[in-house]
Amino acid sequence: MSSTQTEQIVPKSIVEEMRSAYLDYAMSVIVGRALPDVRDGLKPVHRRVLYGMYEMNNVYNKAYKKSARIVGDVMGKYHPHGDTAIYDTIVRMAQDFSLRATLVDGQGNFGSVDGDGAAAMRYTEIRLSKIAQELLYDIEKDTVEFVRNYDDTLDEPALLPSRVPTLLLNGASGIAVGMATNIPPHNLGELCEGLITLIENPETEVKDLMKIIKGPDFPTAGEIFGKKGIADAYETGKGKFTIRARATIEPMKKGDRQQIVVTEIPYQVNKAKLIESIADHVRNKKIEGISDLRDESDRDGMRVVIELKKDCTPAVVLNKLYTMTQMQTSFGVIMLALVNNRPKVLSLRECLDLFIEHRREVVTRRTLFELNKAKARAHILEGLKIALDQLDQVIALIRKSKDPVEAKSGLCKSFALSVIQAQAILDMRLQRLTNLERDKILTEYKEVLALIEKLEEILAKPKLVDQIIKKELAQLKDDFGTKRLTGIRASLKEFSDEDLIEEEEMVVTITHAGYIKRNPLSLYRSQKRGGKGKVGTGIKQEDFVTNVFVTSTHAYLLIFTDKGKCYWVRVHELPQVGRVARGKPIINLVSLSSSEKVAAILPVKEFEAGQHIVMATKNGLIKKTDLMAFANPRSSGIIALGIENDDKLISVHLTGGSSDIFLATKNGQSIRFPEKQVRAMGRGAKGVTGVKLKKDDEVVGMQPLEKDGTILMATEKGYGKRTKLEDYRSQSRGGSGIIAIKVAEKNGAVVGTLQVGQDDDVMLISNKGKLIRTKVKDISVIGRSTQGVRLIHLDKDEKLVSIAKIAAEDEDNEVVGHA
């Protein structure tokens, strides 16, 4: 350091210095880089690019200029940053899939919705789009403030006079320091109508504005779901809604298959990556049912074709595509912009109000500029008029003067003219002294005076300013307005797993060892009575099937254990593993204790009031509880029935409250009584006596009865029969009942009972895993005191353990088994 310089060191806390420096940096980013101004909707780089192109006369009706030339000019004059940042800005302003109204008219490769990059700036050419010039309209009329550029050599506009509500038209996104903005694009016609409405009625509320400005309008179209999210954004400046691709399900030209055709995708989604992600999901088998995928997009528009397999449900595949890919995205709105160089989250009303105020200021400044210009012209014309009225004297004075200075001074003194007027007289050409030219000057003078009066009236009456703004907005809509691209729907139903699962009838099978699985009903084809059957479950030697029933993939399973607890599982969550596989242990799905066994599983489609669950125990107790009591079970299970240690739950059914209840015992007894004799109880109650049992007897089945049908009884040695319903008279609950089937050595103990119709099929299950499906009409109808007929041929040491009713199939599906 030179000895002539005075060294001065000022100690300062590093914490304070860092805080101060970071705040300066943050404000620089917020004001000078990341956030748009609410008035012209532009960030500094966009404003400088547009102004630079305007200054170079690179306008819509002139020839294109190389992008590199524009980038260099803007960088050298106004934006001293990297050329890449400037060119990226130009590229985005030229992309019709990024902006609702492009501000740059590009020639060449400016990228695509597939994520392709633009060509280098030395190859592409640009000029201002026609609507971009509306942002710069009247800039030469002192409508906005100018500031010095970065090196203090030129002036640049602090903002543009913009006739266009660019902030809402094209939206904005940017990450500042500690804050971010994300404003969606809108429809110009709707914005103009909304602004006109707000000018006419300043008390208009957001809900009324939303009847005009219905919501965002994206350049890539699509569909918006969630009017509430839009309303939140417009009311508070923050909101969230869902955008979906527009897709249709169409028949293919050949064959009977169908295809999904996607013609519009959510905003800012990369089409190529979307197609790639769909392909990945198909390869990973997360989305099934798709046979082919191709992109048929061309100059005429987007078209992504997803061909489907013959046996799939198109709606299910489409729902999976929405849920698992970017065919459905969410858009979080943060309407953050600069207001007087300060960041502020704005409502729709505030955005529109501030734009109207901006336009009022621009129109006022323009009017004042034009008024001053008109007054200056009137002043000159007034001097010319004076000179023309006294033409001979003026000419004589000029001829006598030795030089222009003396002539000017003489005119000012002799005719009370200003220096400007005197100079205008001296500058006037001799041809203007003709009568015709004199008339032109006088006419122009009158017109300028009328213009001055008009301009002064505009400045004196704010309503006239508003009328001008309304007229300009209406013209803007007529010149540049387009139809809405994005559809808007009230709300999007939240997808549950069931919405994505095709509804299908399933056979659910459970083994004694606690394995459960599901398989399509179509795997089990009908056989004649007495057939040998198919193996429906692959089981170990010591295991056997104990429960089987048919239900829908959209149903819930209420799993009741012999200990009186209830668990809740969805059918589609069960493993689908093929006909001979064991399945999955139930303990992997629900938290059963080691001493619990599944006693009954009840498929329930909906939990509705007015329905009841009726339960029966081995010791003859019966209990009824409202279905709604089971709607919200815990993962650890809930109490369904208070039960004694020597008893167990054996049967559960869903009823409407007015059926007759039929109980059957192991030794062939039965009782029928009205359900109304059993009052509804809480889940913890034990129940009441349903049937009085004899020694060594127990209840094996319980069935709520319908008006029509017969009672089917099946025994452990494969025998069974049907008996007419009227053969079982109604009795009082708690009695010993009457004989239902004659139990002997030949047929064995009763294993189950069902009420069946003539068109029903039933499934018979042995302890070796053998299943046979047979038609009810093939089973004889005989009296109560009989042993029945053979239903299934059993191997040695094989026993029938369960029966289940299923829907009957067509005769064409019948398979004839062994007689």
N, C-alpha and C positions, 0 to 999 in steps of 0.2 A: 504494500500500500504506500502510496506517495506520502511524503512528509507534509505535503501541503493539504492533504485531506484529513478531515477530522474523523477518527474512528469512534463509532458509537455502538455499543452493544446493549440491547434492551432485553433483560431476562423475561421469559414468558413461559407459562405452563404449557407443556406439550399437549395436555388434555384440552385446554382452551384453544390452542392453535389448530389441533386436529378437528375440533368441533366447528370452529369458524371456517376452516378451509373446506371441510366436507359439506357444510351448509351452502357455501358459495358454489361448490361443484353441483350439488343437488339442484339448486335453483337454476343453474345454467342448463342442466339437462332438461328440467321441467319446462322452462320457458323457451329455451333455444333449440330443443331437439325433439323431445318425445311427445309433447301434447299439442293438439291443434287449438287454434284460436276459435272461440265460439262464433265469431262474426263471419269470417270467410271460410272456416272449416279446414284450414290448411296448417301444416307444420312449416317451419321456415324453409326447409329444403324444397318442398313442393312450390311454395310461393316464389322462391328465387328462380326455380326452373321455368315456371310459367312466365314470370316477368322477363327473364332473359330471352326466352323465345319471342315474346311480344316485342321486345326492343330490337331484335334482329329481323323483325317483320316476317317471322316464321309462322304465318297465320294460315287458317284453314283453306283460303282461296288462293294461296301462293304455292310455289313448288316446294317439295320436300327438301329437307337439308339433312346431311349426315348427322347421326346421333353424336358421333365423336366431336363434331364441331360445336354442337350445343353444349355438350359436357364441358369442353375446354373453356368456352366463353363464360358459362355459369361459374365454373370453378375459379377462373381468373378474376372475375368481377365481383361475385357476391358470396360464394360458398367455398371457402378455403379448406376443403376437406378432400378425402379420397375420391378419385373419379368413379370408383366402383359404387360408392354410396349414391352418387348423383345418377349414374346410369341405372342402377336398380330402381331408383325412384321413378325415372322415366319409363322403364319397362312396366312397372306395376300400373302406372297411369294409362298405359296403352292396352292393358289386358281386360277384355270384356267379361272375363270370368272372375275378376277381382273387384272391379268397380261397377256400380250400377250405371254410371254415365262416364265413359272414358274421357279423360281430359287431354290425352295425347293421341293423335292419329298416326299410327305406326305403319310402316311399310317394311316387310321382312319378317323374320322369325322372332316373335316376342314371347316365346314359351307357350305352354299348353296346360290344360287342366290335369294332364298326366304327370306334371312335375318336370317336364322338359325345360331346360334353361334357354334363355334368349341367345340369339347370335351375338357375336362381339359387336361393340358399338361402331366399329369401322365398316360393318356391313349393313346395318339397319339405318333407315331414314325416318324422320319424324316431322311433324308440324302440329300446331295447336288444333284441337278439335273445334268444331263450331261452337259447342256449348262452353268450351273453356274460355272463349273470348267474351262470354257473358260475365265471367269473373273479373275481367279486366276492363269492362266497358266503362267509359268516362274517367279512366284513371288519369288522363291528361287534364282534367278539369278541376284539379285541386280537391278531389273528393276524399282523399285519404292523406295521412301524414307520411312524409318521407324521412328516412334517417340515413346517416352516413354509412357507407359500407365498411368492411373490416379494415381496410387500409386508409380510410378517410379520403378517398379520391373520387368516389361516386355516390350518388344517392340511390336508395332502394326503398320500395314501399314497406311500411311497417305492417300493413295488411292490404288486401285487395278490396275494391269496392263491391265485389261480387253481387250480382243480381240473383244468384243461385244459392239456395240453402244447402251448401256443399257438405256441411258437417253431418246432416241427417241423410242427404241424398246418397253419398258414397260411404258414409260411416268413417270410422277411424279405429286404429288399434296401436298401442304403444306402451312400452314399459319404461317408466321414469324411475326415480329413486324413491322407494317407499310407496309408490302408487302406480296404477296402471289404468289405461282407458280401453274400452272395447265397445264401440258404438256400431250397431248394425246399419246397413244401407236401407234406404226407403224408396218409395215410388215418388217421382217428381210431381206427377199430376196430383196425387193426394196431398203432398206437402204444400203445393201452391193453393189448393182449395182450403187446407187447414189454416194457412197464413191469412188468406182473404177473410175467412170466417172470424179469425181472431181479431183482425183489424176492425171488422164491422161490429163485433161484439166482444169487447175486451174481457167480459165476465165469463166467457165460455170456459167450462170445466173440462178436465182431461177426459172424463167419460164421454162427453159430447164430442170432443176432438177425435176420440177413437172411432166414432161412427164414420169419420172422414178418412183419417189416417189409421187404417185398420191394423197396421203392424209393420214390421220390417218386410222388405221386398228384396230378396237376394238375387244377384245376377245369375246364379246357378239354379234358381227357382227352388224346387223341393216343396215340402209342406211343413208348416209350423203347427205344433200341437201345444196348447197351453195359453189360452187368452189371459189367464190370471198372471202368468209370468210377464206377459207383455204389459198388462195393466200395472203391475208392480214397478216395472222399469220406467214406464211413463209417469207414474205418480211420484216415485222416490229417486229415480235415476239408477236403480239397481234392480235386476230381475233375472230370471232364468227360464228358458223354454227349450223345447225339443224340436229338432229339425230332422225330417225324414226324407229319404230318397223317394221319388215318385216311381212306383213300379206297378205293372199290371200283369195279370195271369192270363195267358193267351193259349189257345190250342195250337199245336204244331201242324204244319201243312201236311206232313205225312204221319200216318199212324194215329193212335188215340192218346198219345202222350201230350203233356202240356209244358209250357215254358214260362219263366218269369222274365219280363223285359223291363230293364231299368233305363229310364229316359232322363232323369234328373237326379242329382246327388246333393247332399248337404253342402253348405257354403264352406269353402277352404278345405274340402276333402280331395285328396289326390286319387284320381280315378284308377290309375295303374296300381297303386298300392292297395286300393280297395279290392280290385280284382285278385291281386296276389294273396291278400288275406283270406278271401273267400276260398281260393284254391287250397291254401294251407289248412283251413278248417275241414275241407272235404278230405284231404289226404290223411289228416289226423282223426277222421271219423267223428269229429265234433258236430258236423252238419252232414246229415245223410239224406239221400234222395236226389242228389244232383249227379247227372250223367255227363254233362258237358258245360263248358263255360267259355264264352268268347266275346270279344269287343268288336262290335260292328259300327262303331261311331265313324262319322264322316263329316263332310262339310255341311250336310243338312241337319246335323245334330247328334246328340249322344244316343247310343243304343247298345246296352250291354245285355246279352242274351244268356240266360241260365236255363239250360235244358234239364228237365226233371225225369226221373225214372217213372215207369208205368204205375208202380204200386204205391207211390207216395202221395201224401196230401199236400198240394201246393201251398195252402194257407199256413200249414205248420212250418214248411221250409222257409217261407217268406218271413214268418215271425222270428225264426231262428237267425235269419240274415240280419234283421233289424236289431236283434238283441246282442248278437255276437260280433258284428262288424260295424264299420263306420257308415253303413247305410242309415244309421240313426245316431245323431250326435246331439249334444246339448250346447246351447249358446248362452254364456253368462254376460249380461249387459252391465257395463259400468260407464255411464254417460259423464265422463270426466273431461273437462275442457278448460281452457284459459279464459277467465273473465277479468279484464283489466290486469292482465299478466299474473293472475293468481289462479291456481287450480281450484276447481269447484265441481262437485257432482251436481248435475242439472236434471231437472224433470223435463218432460216433453214441453210443457208450457213455458218453462224458463228458456229453453233452447229457441223456441219460436219467438218469444217476446224479445230476446236479445238480438235475434236476427232482424226483427222488425225495427228495433231501435237503431241498429246499424244502418239499415236502409233509409230510415228517416234522416239520419245524419248525412249519409251520402247524398240523398236527394236535396237536402237543405244546402249542403256545401256546393253541389253542382248548380243549384238555382242561384246561389249567391255569386258564384263564378260567372255564370251567364249574365246575371244582372250587372255586374261590374263591367263586363265586356260590352254589354248593350249600352250602358251609360257612357262608356268611353267612345263608342261609335256615335252615339247621339250627340255627344259634345263636338265631335269633328263635323258631323252633318249640320249641326246648328251653325258652326262657323262658315261652312260652305254656303249655307242658305243666306247668311248675312252678306257674304261676298257676292252671291248671285243677285241679291236684291239691290246692291249698290255696285254693280259690276264696273261701270265706267270710272267711278272714283277709285276703285281698287286697282284697275289697270293703270290709271294715271299715276297713282302713288308708286306702284311697282316700277313703272318706266322712269320715274324721277329718281329712284333710289340708285346709289352707286354700287351697292353690293347686296347679297341676300340678307345679311345681318341688319343693314339699315332698313331694308324692305320689311323684314319681320317686325322690327321695332316700330316702324311706322304703322303697320297694320294693327298692332296691339293698341297703340295710342289713339289712332283715328277711329277705330271701330269697336273698341272695348273688347278685343279678342284675347284669348289666352295664347301662350307661346305655341301650344300644340295645335290650336286652330289656325294660327297664322302660318305654321309650317305646312299644314295640310293644304292651305290655299296656295302656297308657293309650289307645292308638289303636284297640284292639280294640272292635268294635261289640257291643252287648249281645246281639244275636241269636246270636252265636257261643258264647254260654254254654249254648245248648241242647245236649241230649245228642247230637243228630245232628251238630251243628257240632263238638262236642268230638271225636267219632269221626273226623271228617274231618281235624282237626288232627293227631290221633295217627297216622292212616294216612299223611298227608303226611310226617310226621316220620320214620316208618319208611322210606318210599320215598326220602326225601332222604339218610338214612344209608346206604341200599343204593347209591344213586347215587354218594355220596362214596367208598364202598369200591371201586366199579367204576372210577371215574376215577383213584383212587390206584393201582389195579392197572395201569391203562393206562400211567400215567407211570412205573411201576416196571418194566414189561416192554416193551421196544422191539418185540418180536414182535407185541404187540397193536396197536401203532401201525401196523405194516406191514399187519396184517390189515384195519384200517380203511381204509387207502389202497387196498388191493386191492379191497375191497368197493366203494369209491367209483368206482374205475376201471371195474369191471365194470358198475356202474350207468350210468356215463357212456357206455360202449359201447352198452348196451342202449337208452339214451334218444336218442343222437345219432349212433350209428354208421351208416355208409352203405357201399354196395358200392364197390369200387375202380373208378375211372374210366379210369386210364391203364394200358395194357398194357405189359409189359416183355419184351423179347427179348434173347437173349444178346449178339449183336453185329450190327453192320451192315457188310456187305461194302463195302469201299472201291470206289467206282465207277471203272472204267477207261473210256476213251472208247468201247471196244467195247460196254460195257453200254448205252450211250445211242444206239448206231447199230443200226438194223435190219439183220439179217443178210439179204443179198441177193446173188445171183450177178451178177458184174460182168465185162464184157469190158474188159480193160486193153490199151491200144494204145500202142505206142512207135514213133516215126519215126526215120529215119536221122539227122535233124538234132537228135535228142534231146528231142523233145516226148512227154509222157506224159499220158494221161487215162484215165478210167473212165466207162463207161456201162452201164446195165442190160442184161442179156442179152436181155431182151424186145424191145429195139430191132431185133435182128437176127433176122428170121424166116426159116424154112427155105425153100430153093429147090431145084428139080430140077437134076440134073447138067447142066452146059453152060449155065446161066443167065448173064445179063450182070452180075447182082449190084447191090448198092447202094454208094454211096460212103460208107465208114465213117469216113473222116478227111479233114477239109478241110486240104489241104497246099499248099505252094508248089510251083512247077514243078520246082524243083531238089531237093525233098525227097520221101521215100517211106517207106512203112511197113516196118519191119524186124522187129518183134516184136508178137505178139498172143496172149493167152491168157485163159482164164476162171477166176475165183477168187471168194472170198467177201469181203464188206466187213470181216469179222472176222479175216481172214488177215493175215499179215506177208509182206512181199516181201523176199527176199534178192536184191539186185541185184548180179549178177556182171559185171565188166567184162572186156573182151578182154585187159587187162593183168594179170588174175589177182587183182583186189581185190573185196571184198564190202562192200556197204552195206545198211542195214536201214531199211525204210519200212513203214508200215501202209497197207493198201489204202484205208481210208476217208479217209486224208489226201490221196489223189490227187484232182485236180480232176475234178468231174463237169460237163462243159460241153456236152453234146449231141453228136449223131452227126457233124456236119460241122465242128465246131470243132477247132482244132489241139491244144488242151490246154495244158500248162504245161511249161517246160523242166525236165528232170530235174535240172539243176544248181541249180535253185531248191529242190529237195527234198533232194538229197545233194551232197556236195562232190566232184564229179568233176574230175579234172585235164583240161586242154585236149586231151591226147593219148588220153584214155580214151573208149571207146565201150561201150555196154551189149551184152554178149554173151548173157546169159541172165538171166531173172528167175524165181525159184523161189518160189511161194506156199507158206507154211508156216503151218498152223493152231496147232500146239503144238510146242515144242522138247522132244522126248522121247528118253530114252536108248534105245540099240538101233537107232536109225536112222542112216543114212549119207547123205552127199552124194557123188555120183560125178560127176567132171568129165572132159571130153574136150577136147583141143586140136586145132587145125588140123593139126598135124604128127603126129597119131596117138598122142599120149600119153594115158594114162588114170590117174586118181587117185581114191582113196576116203578120205574124212575123216568122223569122227563129227559128227553134226548138232549135238550140244551144244557143239562148238567154235565155233559161230557164234551162240550165244544172246545174247552181250553185245557186239555190235560198237560201235565208236566212231563219232562223227559224221563223222570224217575217213576212215572205212573201215578194214578190216583185210585182211591178206594171206590170200587163200584158196588160192593156188597160186603156187609159185615158177616163173616162166616165162622162157624165153629171148626175146631181142629179135626173132628172126625167127619167133616162134610167137605164137599167140593162143588164148585160151579161146573155144570155140564152143558148148559144150552142158553143161548141169548138170541132174542129176536127183536125186530123193530115193528111196532104196531101203531095203529091210529087211535087206540083207546076203546074201541067198540067191538073187538073180535071175540070169538070164543077161544079158549085156551085148551089145547089137547096135550096131555101128558101120557107117555108110554113108559112102562117099566121093563126091566130085564126079563122078568118071568111072564111077560105077555099080558099084564093088566093095563088098563087105560082109564082115563077120566077126562070128561069134557065139561067145562063150566064157563060162564060169561066172564070176560076180562074185567067187567065193571065190579065184580066181586073182589077185585084186588085194587086197593087204593094206592095212589102214587105216593112214594116215600123218598126220603133223601138218600144220597149215595151211601151213607154209613149204616143204614138200617139192614136188618137180617132178613126181613120178608115174613110171609105167613105160610101156613100149611096149604099146599096145593093138592096133595094126595096122601092118603094114609097107607103106609107101606107095611107088607107082611114081613116076617123074618127072612133074612137073606135076599131080600129084593131091593132094588134101587131104580131110580129114574134114569133112563137112557136117552130120552128125547122129549122135546117140548116143541109144539107147533101152534102158532096162532092160525085159526081156521078162517078160510074165505067161504063164500056162499056155495060155490060150485067146486066139483072135483071129488076125488076119492082119497082114502088114507092108504098110503103104501107103508108096509112093514117089511123089514129085512132082518134076517138072522145070520149068525156068525158062520153057518155052514153053507151059505150061498142060496138060501131059500127066501121067498118073499111072496107077497100077495097084495092085491088091492081090495079094499072094502068100501062099500058105499058110505057116504058121510052120514046119511040118515040112520045107519045102523048103530051110530054112537049117540045115544040120547044125552041131552044136557042135564047135568047134575049140579048139586051144590059143591062148592069148593071144600076140600078137606075130607071127602069120602074115600072109600076103598076102590071105587070104580068098577069096571066090568072087563071081561076078557076081550082082548083085541086079537090075539093069535095064540094058537095052541102050541106051547113049547114042549118039545120032546127031544130024545137023543138024535133023531134023524135030522132035525133042522137047527138045533142049538138055541142059545139065548138070543134075545132081540138085541140088535146093535144100533138100530135107528128107525126113525119114522119121518115121513114127509106127507104133506098134502100135495097131490099132483093132479094135473089136468090131462085130458085125452091126447093133447098135442105136445106134451112135455117129453123131454128126454131126461134120463137119470144117469149119473156116474156111480159105478160100484167100485170100491177100493179095497184091496186085500192088504194083509200085513206084509206081503212080499213085494209091494209096490205095483201090483198089477191093477190096471184100470180098464174097465169096459163101459162103453156108453151104449145104452139100449133105450128103445122107445117105450114109453109108458103103455101105449096101446097094445104092445106085445105081451104085457103082464096081465094075467087073468084076474077078473073081479070075482071074488068068492066071499063067503061069509066069515064072520068073526072067529068062530070056533073051528078053524082049520089050520093046517100046518103050512100051507102055501106051496108054491111050485119052485123049481130050480131057476135061479136067476143067473148064476155064473158057475162054471166048472172050476173047482179049486183043487190044487195039488195037495199031496199029503202034507200035513202039518201047516197048511195054509188056511187062514180064516178071513172072513169078511169083517172089516173094522169100521167102515163108514159108507154112507150113501149121500149123494148131493144131487139136487135138481138143476138142470141146465136147459137152455133154450133148444127147441127142436130144430133140426136142419131139414133141407129138402131131401126127397127120396133119392135125387141124383147123387148125393154125397154118401149114400149108404154103402157100407162095406160089410159083406156077409162073412161071418165067422163060423167057427165050429159049432154044430148043433149040440 
